[in-house]
Amino acid sequence: MIFELCTDSFKGAKLAQQYGAKRIELCSALSVGGLTPSPTITAICATIPQVETHVMIRPREGDFVYSAVELEVMLKDIQLQAEAGAKGVVFGCLTKENSIDVQQNITLVEEARKYGLECTFHRAFDFVDSPIEALESLINIGFKRILTSGGKPTAIEGIEEIRQLVEYATGQLEIMAGSGVNALNAKALASSGITALHFTSHDLQPYQLGMGASTVPNKSKIELITALFQ
């Protein structure tokens, strides 16, 4: 099983290395599903041996319908993250009708390919109205993998949908399960045929005066999940 750890810190990336994760998904603003991090933290995390740094390309919280200006921001962010040492980028563009925005995604994938970056379509996939049609589009566009909870709040709730996606994809791209993954359901999710699990590594510690919450890597969670597959 391939493990991808979602983190916003160097400390989290080091734990990914310690417990044998292949990748990190590096973000800022984890409380809103992740936004594009600073290229500087990317450069620092990219120095860690044996762990690939894949970076969220998401310029704002909320929906995944992007304006022309926002698309330009995403294109520039791909360039900056590649120059910082990223091995992959994570993004997803939808239309107002909750289908894949084919042209926007093609534009971003082509930009990523200039720098040899892998492309993951993130959980924007869980908002599409026709998952199989969306899957076909993403295969044709050239994505390496999809991160999904099967369109449900958690991956274990969407396990049957994930199983169907794995069967339909027939190895043309990787289906990676994420959302609510823990030591109690990781083995069940593995039975769906997936080859990769995505999970966060942190606990939230609220701070005072409306300054948000700090994210603290949870070592025991990572250890318990990875130990199941040893």
Buried (B, 14 or more C-beta within 10 A) or exposed (E): BBBBBBBBBBBBBBBBBBBBBBBBBBBBBBEEBBBBBEBEBBBBBBEBEEBBBBBBBBBEEEEBBBEEEBBEBBBEBBBBBBEBBBBBBBBBBBBEEBBBBBEBBBBBBEBBEEBEBBBBBBBBBBBBEEBEEBBBBBBEBBBBBBBBBBBBEBBBBBBEBBBBBBEBBEEEBBBBBBBBBBBEBBEEBBEBBBBBBBBBBBEEEEEEEEEEEEBBBBBEBBEBBBEEEE
